[in-house]
Amino acid sequence: MRRVARAAYGRAGSDAGGSPGTRGAMNQPVPEEERQHRRGLKFRKREDYAIELFRQAQASLDDVALVDRLLLQLGRFYNPYVNAPIVDLETRKRIVAMLELGDEVGARRLIDERLALYARIEDAGEG
C-alpha cells in the first residue's frame, strides 16, 4: 500500500509542480520573443562592429600591423553570402603584402571588395 501511496504522492507532487510550469509555459512566448529580439540586436551589433573594423582598416592603411590585426578580427566573423569568414586568410595575406610593398590602392580595392560582399547582409536585412 505504501508504494501505491508514494507513487500517487509523487504524481501529485508532479502535478503540483506542473502548475507553475504551466503558468511558465504561458509566459514562454514572451521570453522567446525577447530572446529572438536580443539575438537580432546582437547580430546587428556584430554587423556594426564589422563595418567599423572595415572603416578603421581603410583609414589606417599606413599602419600595416594595425590593418593586419583589424583584418584578423574580421576573419573571426562569418559571411553567409560567401560561406566563409568576412575576410579570409588568403585575402588578409594579400592585403598585408600589398601594404608592405606600398600598394595602398590595391589593398584598399581588396578591402572594399570584401566590404561590398559583407554589406549585402545589411542590405538584405533592411529589405
DSSP file (Angstrom, degrees, kcal/mol; ACC not computed):
  #  RESIDUE AA STRUCTURE BP1 BP2  ACC     N-H-->O    O-->H-N    N-H-->O    O-->H-N    TCO  KAPPA ALPHA  PHI   PSI    X-CA   Y-CA   Z-CA
    1    1 A M     >        0   0    0      0, 0.0     4,-2.7     0, 0.0     5,-0.2   0.000 360.0 360.0 360.0 -39.3    0.0    0.0    0.0
    2    2 A R  H  >  +     0   0    0      1,-0.2     4,-3.1     2,-0.2     5,-0.2   0.898 360.0  54.7 -62.9 -38.1    2.8    2.4    0.8
    3    3 A R  H  > S+     0   0    0      1,-0.2     4,-2.7     2,-0.2    -1,-0.2   0.926 110.1  46.7 -60.3 -43.3    4.3    2.0   -2.6
    4    4 A V  H  > S+     0   0    0      2,-0.2     4,-2.8     1,-0.2     5,-0.2   0.925 112.5  49.8 -63.7 -43.7    1.0    3.0   -4.2
    5    5 A A  H  X S+     0   0    0     -4,-2.7     4,-2.8     1,-0.2    -2,-0.2   0.911 112.3  47.5 -62.7 -42.0    0.6    5.9   -1.8
    6    6 A R  H  X S+     0   0    0     -4,-3.1     4,-3.3     2,-0.2    -2,-0.2   0.918 111.9  49.9 -65.7 -41.9    4.1    7.1   -2.6
    7    7 A A  H  X S+     0   0    0     -4,-2.7     4,-2.3    -5,-0.2    -2,-0.2   0.928 113.4  45.9 -62.2 -43.8    3.6    6.7   -6.3
    8    8 A A  H  X S+     0   0    0     -4,-2.8     4,-2.7     2,-0.2    -2,-0.2   0.910 113.5  49.8 -64.1 -41.0    0.3    8.7   -6.1
    9    9 A Y  H  X S+     0   0    0     -4,-2.8     4,-2.9    -5,-0.2    -2,-0.2   0.918 109.3  51.9 -63.5 -42.3    2.0   11.2   -3.9
   10   10 A G  H  X S+     0   0    0     -4,-3.3     4,-2.0     1,-0.2    -1,-0.2   0.911 111.6  46.3 -61.2 -41.8    4.9   11.5   -6.4
   11   11 A R  H  X S+     0   0    0     -4,-2.3     4,-2.9     2,-0.2    -1,-0.2   0.905 111.2  51.9 -66.3 -40.7    2.4   12.1   -9.2
   12   12 A A  H  X S+     0   0    0     -4,-2.7     4,-2.7     1,-0.2    -2,-0.2   0.916 109.6  49.9 -62.2 -40.6    0.5   14.6   -7.1
   13   13 A G  H  X S+     0   0    0     -4,-2.9     4,-2.5     2,-0.2    -1,-0.2   0.876 109.9  51.3 -63.7 -36.6    3.8   16.4   -6.5
   14   14 A S  H  X S+     0   0    0     -4,-2.0     4,-1.8     2,-0.2    -2,-0.2   0.921 110.5  48.2 -65.6 -43.3    4.5   16.4  -10.2
   15   15 A D  H  X S+     0   0    0     -4,-2.9     4,-1.4     2,-0.2    -2,-0.2   0.920 112.4  48.5 -63.6 -42.2    1.1   17.8  -10.9
   16   16 A A  H  < S+     0   0    0     -4,-2.7     3,-0.3     1,-0.2    -1,-0.2   0.903 113.6  47.4 -63.6 -39.5    1.6   20.5   -8.3
   17   17 A G  H  X S+     0   0    0     -4,-2.5     4,-1.1     1,-0.2    -1,-0.2   0.776 107.0  59.6 -70.6 -24.5    5.0   21.2   -9.8
   18   18 A G  H  X S+     0   0    0     -4,-1.8     4,-2.9     1,-0.2    -1,-0.2   0.795  91.5  68.3 -74.4 -27.8    3.4   21.2  -13.2
   19   19 A S  H  X S+     0   0    0     -4,-1.4     4,-2.3    -3,-0.3     5,-0.2   0.949 103.1  42.0 -59.9 -50.7    1.0   24.1  -12.4
   20   20 A P  H  > S+     0   0    0      0, 0.0     4,-2.6     0, 0.0    -1,-0.2   0.892 114.5  53.7 -62.5 -34.4    3.8   26.7  -12.1
   21   21 A G  H  X S+     0   0    0     -4,-1.1     4,-2.5     2,-0.2    -2,-0.2   0.882 106.4  52.3 -63.9 -36.5    5.3   25.1  -15.2
   22   22 A T  H  X S+     0   0    0     -4,-2.9     4,-1.7     2,-0.2    -1,-0.2   0.926 109.8  47.6 -65.1 -43.6    2.0   25.6  -16.9
   23   23 A R  H  X S+     0   0    0     -4,-2.3     4,-1.2     1,-0.2    -2,-0.2   0.902 112.0  51.3 -61.6 -39.1    2.0   29.2  -15.9
   24   24 A G  H  X S+     0   0    0     -4,-2.6     4,-0.9     1,-0.2    -2,-0.2   0.870 105.0  56.1 -64.8 -36.1    5.6   29.5  -17.2
   25   25 A A  H  < S+     0   0    0     -4,-2.5     3,-0.5     1,-0.2    -1,-0.2   0.867 103.4  54.4 -63.9 -35.0    4.6   27.9  -20.5
   26   26 A M  H  < S+     0   0    0     -4,-1.7    -1,-0.2     1,-0.2     4,-0.2   0.824 112.4  44.3 -67.1 -29.2    2.0   30.6  -20.9
   27   27 A N  H >< S+     0   0    0     -4,-1.2     3,-0.7    -3,-0.2    -1,-0.2   0.559  89.4  90.9 -89.7  -8.7    4.8   33.2  -20.4
   28   28 A Q  T 3X S+     0   0    0     -4,-0.9     4,-2.8    -3,-0.5     5,-0.3   0.861  77.3  60.3 -60.2 -39.1    7.3   31.4  -22.7
   29   29 A P  H 3> S+     0   0    0      0, 0.0     4,-2.7     0, 0.0    -1,-0.2   0.889 103.6  53.0 -57.6 -36.4    6.3   33.2  -25.9
   30   30 A V  H <> S+     0   0    0     -3,-0.7     4,-2.7    -4,-0.2    -2,-0.2   0.968 112.1  42.1 -64.3 -52.6    7.3   36.5  -24.3
   31   31 A P  H  > S+     0   0    0      0, 0.0     4,-3.0     0, 0.0    -1,-0.2   0.897 115.1  52.2 -61.7 -36.0   10.8   35.4  -23.3
   32   32 A E  H  X S+     0   0    0     -4,-2.8     4,-2.7     2,-0.2     5,-0.2   0.924 110.3  47.8 -64.3 -42.4   11.2   33.6  -26.6
   33   33 A E  H  X S+     0   0    0     -4,-2.7     4,-2.7    -5,-0.3    -1,-0.2   0.923 113.5  48.0 -61.9 -43.0   10.3   36.8  -28.5
   34   34 A E  H  X S+     0   0    0     -4,-2.7     4,-3.2    -5,-0.2    -2,-0.2   0.911 110.5  51.8 -62.9 -41.2   12.7   38.7  -26.3
   35   35 A R  H  X S+     0   0    0     -4,-3.0     4,-2.7     2,-0.2    -2,-0.2   0.920 111.6  46.3 -62.0 -43.8   15.4   36.1  -26.9
   36   36 A Q  H  X S+     0   0    0     -4,-2.7     4,-2.4     2,-0.2    -1,-0.2   0.909 113.2  50.0 -64.7 -41.2   14.9   36.4  -30.7
   37   37 A H  H  X S+     0   0    0     -4,-2.7     4,-2.2     2,-0.2    -2,-0.2   0.932 112.3  46.8 -62.4 -44.8   14.9   40.2  -30.4
   38   38 A R  H  X S+     0   0    0     -4,-3.2     4,-2.7     2,-0.2    -2,-0.2   0.904 109.5  54.0 -63.6 -40.4   18.1   40.1  -28.4
   39   39 A R  H  X S+     0   0    0     -4,-2.7     4,-2.3     1,-0.2    -1,-0.2   0.917 109.0  49.6 -58.7 -42.7   19.6   37.7  -30.8
   40   40 A G  H  X S+     0   0    0     -4,-2.4     4,-2.5     1,-0.2    -1,-0.2   0.885 109.7  51.0 -62.9 -39.7   18.8   40.2  -33.6
   41   41 A L  H  X S+     0   0    0     -4,-2.2     4,-2.6     2,-0.2    -2,-0.2   0.905 109.4  50.0 -65.3 -40.7   20.3   43.0  -31.7
   42   42 A K  H  X S+     0   0    0     -4,-2.7     4,-2.5     2,-0.2    -2,-0.2   0.913 110.8  50.2 -63.3 -41.0   23.5   41.0  -31.1
   43   43 A F  H  X S+     0   0    0     -4,-2.3     4,-2.4     2,-0.2    -2,-0.2   0.932 112.2  46.4 -64.2 -44.4   23.7   40.3  -34.8
   44   44 A R  H  X S+     0   0    0     -4,-2.5     4,-2.9     1,-0.2    -1,-0.2   0.899 110.9  53.0 -63.9 -39.1   23.2   43.9  -35.7
   45   45 A K  H  X S+     0   0    0     -4,-2.6     4,-2.4     1,-0.2    -1,-0.2   0.917 109.1  49.3 -61.1 -42.2   25.8   44.9  -33.2
   46   46 A R  H  X S+     0   0    0     -4,-2.5     4,-2.6     2,-0.2    -2,-0.2   0.910 110.5  50.8 -63.2 -42.0   28.2   42.4  -34.7
   47   47 A E  H  X S+     0   0    0     -4,-2.4     4,-2.7     2,-0.2     5,-0.2   0.943 110.9  47.9 -60.6 -47.5   27.5   43.9  -38.2
   48   48 A D  H  X S+     0   0    0     -4,-2.9     4,-2.5     1,-0.2    -1,-0.2   0.900 111.3  51.5 -60.1 -39.9   28.1   47.4  -37.0
   49   49 A Y  H  X S+     0   0    0     -4,-2.4     4,-2.3    -5,-0.2    -1,-0.2   0.912 109.9  48.7 -63.8 -42.4   31.3   46.2  -35.3
   50   50 A A  H  X S+     0   0    0     -4,-2.6     4,-2.3     2,-0.2    -2,-0.2   0.915 111.2  49.5 -65.0 -42.4   32.5   44.6  -38.6
   51   51 A I  H  X S+     0   0    0     -4,-2.7     4,-2.5     1,-0.2    -1,-0.2   0.913 110.3  51.7 -61.8 -41.5   31.7   47.8  -40.6
   52   52 A E  H  X S+     0   0    0     -4,-2.5     4,-2.5    -5,-0.2    -2,-0.2   0.893 108.0  51.5 -62.4 -39.8   33.6   49.8  -38.0
   53   53 A L  H  X S+     0   0    0     -4,-2.3     4,-2.4     2,-0.2    -1,-0.2   0.907 109.2  50.7 -63.6 -40.9   36.6   47.5  -38.4
   54   54 A F  H  X S+     0   0    0     -4,-2.3     4,-2.6     2,-0.2    -2,-0.2   0.933 110.7  48.9 -60.2 -45.5   36.5   47.9  -42.1
   55   55 A R  H  X S+     0   0    0     -4,-2.5     4,-2.1     1,-0.2    -2,-0.2   0.906 110.7  50.1 -62.6 -41.6   36.4   51.7  -41.7
   56   56 A Q  H  X S+     0   0    0     -4,-2.5     4,-0.9     2,-0.2    -1,-0.2   0.913 111.3  49.2 -62.5 -41.6   39.3   51.6  -39.3
   57   57 A A  H >< S+     0   0    0     -4,-2.4     3,-0.7     1,-0.2    -2,-0.2   0.919 110.8  49.7 -64.6 -42.9   41.3   49.5  -41.7
   58   58 A Q  H >< S+     0   0    0     -4,-2.6     3,-0.6     1,-0.2    -1,-0.2   0.866 113.5  46.4 -63.6 -35.3   40.5   51.8  -44.6
   59   59 A A  H 3< S+     0   0    0     -4,-2.1    -1,-0.2     1,-0.2    -2,-0.2   0.610 113.7  49.5 -81.4 -12.0   41.6   54.8  -42.6
   60   60 A S  T X<  +     0   0    0     -4,-0.9     3,-2.4    -3,-0.7     7,-0.4  -0.035  61.7 130.1-119.1  30.9   44.8   53.1  -41.3
   61   61 A L  T <  S+     0   0    0     -3,-0.6    -1,-0.1     1,-0.3    -2,-0.1   0.712  71.2  62.6 -62.2 -18.3   46.4   51.8  -44.5
   62   62 A D  T 3  S+     0   0    0     -3,-0.2     2,-0.7     1,-0.2    -1,-0.3   0.614  94.2  67.3 -80.3 -11.0   49.7   53.4  -43.5
   63   63 A D    <>  -     0   0    0     -3,-2.4     4,-2.3     1,-0.2     5,-0.2  -0.826  63.8-178.7-111.3  91.0   49.9   51.2  -40.3
   64   64 A V  H  > S+     0   0    0     -2,-0.7     4,-2.5     1,-0.2    -1,-0.2   0.881  79.9  52.0 -59.5 -43.4   50.4   47.7  -41.7
   65   65 A A  H  > S+     0   0    0      1,-0.2     4,-2.1     2,-0.2    -1,-0.2   0.902 110.8  48.0 -63.2 -41.3   50.4   46.0  -38.2
   66   66 A L  H  > S+     0   0    0      2,-0.2     4,-2.6     1,-0.2    -1,-0.2   0.926 112.0  48.9 -65.4 -44.8   47.1   47.6  -37.3
   67   67 A V  H  X S+     0   0    0     -4,-2.3     4,-2.7    -7,-0.4     5,-0.2   0.908 109.7  53.2 -61.4 -41.3   45.4   46.7  -40.6
   68   68 A D  H  X S+     0   0    0     -4,-2.5     4,-2.0    -5,-0.2    -1,-0.2   0.924 110.6  46.6 -59.8 -44.9   46.6   43.1  -40.1
   69   69 A R  H  X S+     0   0    0     -4,-2.1     4,-2.1     2,-0.2    -2,-0.2   0.902 112.5  50.1 -64.2 -41.2   45.1   43.0  -36.6
   70   70 A L  H  X S+     0   0    0     -4,-2.6     4,-2.2     1,-0.2    -2,-0.2   0.908 111.3  48.1 -64.3 -41.6   41.8   44.5  -37.9
   71   71 A L  H  X S+     0   0    0     -4,-2.7     4,-1.6     2,-0.2    -1,-0.2   0.856 108.0  55.7 -67.7 -34.2   41.6   42.0  -40.7
   72   72 A L  H  < S+     0   0    0     -4,-2.0     4,-0.4    -5,-0.2    -2,-0.2   0.925 107.9  48.8 -61.1 -44.2   42.3   39.2  -38.3
   73   73 A Q  H >< S+     0   0    0     -4,-2.1     3,-1.5     1,-0.2     4,-0.3   0.916 109.6  51.6 -61.1 -43.5   39.3   40.4  -36.2
   74   74 A L  H >< S+     0   0    0     -4,-2.2     3,-1.2     1,-0.3    12,-0.8   0.801 100.9  63.4 -64.2 -28.4   37.2   40.4  -39.4
   75   75 A G  T 3< S+     0   0    0     -4,-1.6    -1,-0.3     1,-0.2    -2,-0.2   0.635  93.1  63.6 -70.1 -13.3   38.3   36.9  -40.1
   76   76 A R  T <  S+     0   0    0     -3,-1.5     2,-0.3    -4,-0.4    -1,-0.2   0.571  91.7  78.1 -86.9  -9.7   36.6   35.8  -36.9
   77   77 A F  S <  S-     0   0    0     -3,-1.2     9,-2.4    -4,-0.3     2,-0.4  -0.758  79.2-126.7-101.9 150.2   33.1   36.8  -38.3
   78   78 A Y  E     -A   85   0A   0     -2,-0.3    -2,-0.1     7,-0.3    -3,-0.0  -0.764  10.2-158.2-101.2 136.9   31.2   34.7  -40.7
   79   79 A N  E >>> -A   84   0A   0      5,-3.2     5,-1.6    -2,-0.4     3,-1.0  -0.930   2.6-166.1-111.5 105.2   29.7   35.9  -44.0
   80   80 A P  T 345S+     0   0    0      0, 0.0    -1,-0.1     0, 0.0    38,-0.0   0.738  83.0  66.3 -66.1 -21.9   26.9   33.6  -45.1
   81   81 A Y  T 345S+     0   0    0      1,-0.2    37,-0.1    36,-0.1    -2,-0.0   0.833 116.9  25.0 -68.9 -30.7   26.8   35.1  -48.6
   82   82 A V  T <45S-     0   0    0     -3,-1.0    -1,-0.2     2,-0.3    36,-0.0   0.390 103.1-127.6-111.0   1.2   30.2   33.7  -49.4
   83   83 A N  T  <5S+     0   0    0     -4,-0.9    -2,-0.1     1,-0.2     3,-0.0   0.908  79.7  82.6  53.1  47.0   30.1   30.8  -46.8
   84   84 A A  E   <S-A   79   0A   0     -5,-1.6    -5,-3.2     4,-0.0    -2,-0.3  -0.936  92.2 -59.8-160.7 174.7   33.4   32.0  -45.4
   85   85 A P  E     -A   78   0A   0      0, 0.0     3,-0.4     0, 0.0    -7,-0.3  -0.249  53.0-109.6 -61.1 159.0   34.9   34.5  -43.0
   86   86 A I  S    S+     0   0    0     -9,-2.4     2,-0.5   -12,-0.8   -11,-0.2   0.929 114.8  19.3 -57.3 -45.4   34.3   38.1  -43.8
   87   87 A V  S    S-     0   0    0    -13,-0.6    -1,-0.3   -10,-0.3   -10,-0.1  -0.951  90.2-148.8-125.8 110.6   38.0   38.4  -44.6
   88   88 A D     >  -     0   0    0     -2,-0.5     4,-2.4    -3,-0.4     5,-0.2  -0.274  26.7-105.9 -76.1 165.5   39.5   35.1  -45.3
   89   89 A L  H  > S+     0   0    0      1,-0.2     4,-2.6     2,-0.2     5,-0.2   0.885 117.7  53.1 -59.9 -43.1   43.2   34.3  -44.5
   90   90 A E  H  > S+     0   0    0      1,-0.2     4,-2.2     2,-0.2    -1,-0.2   0.921 111.3  45.6 -61.5 -44.5   44.3   34.4  -48.2
   91   91 A T  H  > S+     0   0    0      2,-0.2     4,-2.7     1,-0.2    -1,-0.2   0.907 111.6  53.0 -65.4 -41.3   42.8   37.9  -48.7
   92   92 A R  H  X S+     0   0    0     -4,-2.4     4,-2.5     1,-0.2     5,-0.2   0.929 109.8  48.1 -58.9 -45.6   44.2   39.1  -45.5
   93   93 A K  H  X S+     0   0    0     -4,-2.6     4,-2.5     1,-0.2    -1,-0.2   0.899 111.8  50.2 -62.9 -40.3   47.7   38.0  -46.5
   94   94 A R  H  X S+     0   0    0     -4,-2.2     4,-2.4     2,-0.2    -2,-0.2   0.918 111.4  48.0 -64.2 -43.4   47.3   39.6  -49.9
   95   95 A I  H  X S+     0   0    0     -4,-2.7     4,-2.4     2,-0.2    -2,-0.2   0.934 113.5  46.9 -64.0 -45.7   46.2   42.9  -48.4
   96   96 A V  H  X S+     0   0    0     -4,-2.5     4,-2.5     1,-0.2    -2,-0.2   0.910 112.0  50.9 -63.3 -41.9   49.1   42.9  -45.9
   97   97 A A  H  X S+     0   0    0     -4,-2.5     4,-1.6    -5,-0.2    -1,-0.2   0.909 110.0  50.1 -62.5 -41.6   51.6   42.0  -48.6
   98   98 A M  H  <>S+     0   0    0     -4,-2.4     5,-3.1     1,-0.2     4,-0.4   0.918 111.3  48.6 -62.2 -42.8   50.3   44.9  -50.8
   99   99 A L  H ><5S+     0   0    0     -4,-2.4     3,-1.1     1,-0.2    -2,-0.2   0.893 108.4  53.3 -65.8 -38.5   50.6   47.3  -47.9
  100  100 A E  H 3<5S+     0   0    0     -4,-2.5    -1,-0.2     1,-0.3    -2,-0.2   0.816 110.4  48.4 -65.2 -29.0   54.2   46.1  -47.2
  101  101 A L  T 3<5S-     0   0    0     -4,-1.6    -1,-0.3    -5,-0.2    -2,-0.2   0.469 121.7-110.0 -87.4  -2.3   55.0   46.8  -50.8
  102  102 A G  T < 5S+     0   0    0     -3,-1.1     2,-1.5    -4,-0.4     3,-0.2   0.600  73.7 138.4  86.8  11.9   53.4   50.2  -50.6
  103  103 A D     >< +     0   0    0     -5,-3.1     4,-2.0     1,-0.2     5,-0.2  -0.577  11.9 157.0 -91.7  74.4   50.4   49.4  -52.8
  104  104 A E  H  > S+     0   0    0     -2,-1.5     4,-2.7     1,-0.2    -1,-0.2   0.838  70.8  57.6 -67.7 -32.5   47.7   51.2  -50.8
  105  105 A V  H  > S+     0   0    0     -3,-0.2     4,-2.1     2,-0.2    -1,-0.2   0.934 109.5  43.7 -64.5 -46.0   45.4   51.5  -53.9
  106  106 A G  H  > S+     0   0    0      2,-0.2     4,-2.1     1,-0.2    -2,-0.2   0.894 114.7  49.6 -65.3 -40.6   45.4   47.7  -54.4
  107  107 A A  H  X S+     0   0    0     -4,-2.0     4,-2.4     2,-0.2    -2,-0.2   0.917 110.9  49.3 -65.1 -43.0   45.0   47.0  -50.7
  108  108 A R  H  X S+     0   0    0     -4,-2.7     4,-2.9     1,-0.2    -1,-0.2   0.894 108.6  54.3 -62.6 -39.6   42.1   49.5  -50.5
  109  109 A R  H  X S+     0   0    0     -4,-2.1     4,-2.1     2,-0.2    -1,-0.2   0.920 110.2  45.9 -60.8 -44.5   40.5   47.8  -53.5
  110  110 A L  H  X S+     0   0    0     -4,-2.1     4,-2.2     2,-0.2    -2,-0.2   0.902 113.1  49.4 -66.1 -40.9   40.6   44.4  -51.9
  111  111 A I  H  X S+     0   0    0     -4,-2.4     4,-2.4     1,-0.2    -2,-0.2   0.927 111.3  50.0 -62.5 -43.7   39.2   45.8  -48.6
  112  112 A D  H  X S+     0   0    0     -4,-2.9     4,-2.5     1,-0.2    -2,-0.2   0.870 108.3  53.4 -63.4 -36.8   36.4   47.5  -50.5
  113  113 A E  H  X S+     0   0    0     -4,-2.1     4,-2.0     2,-0.2    -1,-0.2   0.923 111.1  45.4 -63.2 -44.5   35.6   44.2  -52.3
  114  114 A R  H  X S+     0   0    0     -4,-2.2     4,-2.1     1,-0.2    -2,-0.2   0.883 112.7  51.3 -67.7 -37.5   35.3   42.3  -49.0
  115  115 A L  H  X S+     0   0    0     -4,-2.4     4,-3.0     2,-0.2    -2,-0.2   0.909 108.3  51.8 -63.8 -41.7   33.2   45.1  -47.6
  116  116 A A  H  X S+     0   0    0     -4,-2.5     4,-0.8     2,-0.2    -2,-0.2   0.899 110.1  49.1 -63.0 -40.4   30.9   45.1  -50.6
  117  117 A L  H  < S+     0   0    0     -4,-2.0     3,-0.4     1,-0.2     4,-0.3   0.903 116.5  42.8 -63.4 -40.0   30.4   41.3  -50.2
  118  118 A Y  H >X S+     0   0    0     -4,-2.1     3,-1.9     1,-0.2     4,-0.6   0.865 103.4  64.5 -75.2 -36.0   29.7   41.8  -46.5
  119  119 A A  H 3X S+     0   0    0     -4,-3.0     4,-2.2     1,-0.3     3,-0.2   0.727  85.6  74.6 -63.5 -21.3   27.4   44.9  -46.9
  120  120 A R  H 3X S+     0   0    0     -4,-0.8     4,-2.5    -3,-0.4    -1,-0.3   0.815  88.9  61.0 -60.8 -28.1   24.9   42.7  -48.8
  121  121 A I  H <> S+     0   0    0     -3,-1.9     4,-2.2    -4,-0.3    -1,-0.2   0.938 106.2  44.6 -62.7 -46.3   24.0   41.2  -45.4
  122  122 A E  H  X S+     0   0    0     -4,-0.6     4,-1.7    -3,-0.2    -2,-0.2   0.913 112.9  50.8 -65.7 -41.9   22.9   44.7  -44.2
  123  123 A D  H  X S+     0   0    0     -4,-2.2     4,-1.4     1,-0.2    -1,-0.2   0.914 112.7  46.4 -61.6 -42.6   21.0   45.5  -47.4
  124  124 A A  H  < S+     0   0    0     -4,-2.5    -1,-0.2     1,-0.2    -2,-0.2   0.862 111.0  53.3 -67.6 -36.0   19.2   42.1  -47.2
  125  125 A G  H  < S+     0   0    0     -4,-2.2    -1,-0.2     1,-0.2    -2,-0.2   0.807 110.2  46.8 -69.2 -30.7   18.4   42.7  -43.5
  126  126 A E  H  <        0   0    0     -4,-1.7    -1,-0.2     1,-0.2    -2,-0.2   0.775 360.0 360.0 -81.5 -27.3   16.9   46.1  -44.2
  127  127 A G     <        0   0    0     -4,-1.4    -1,-0.2    -5,-0.2    -2,-0.2   0.448 360.0 360.0 -86.0 360.0   14.7   45.0  -47.1
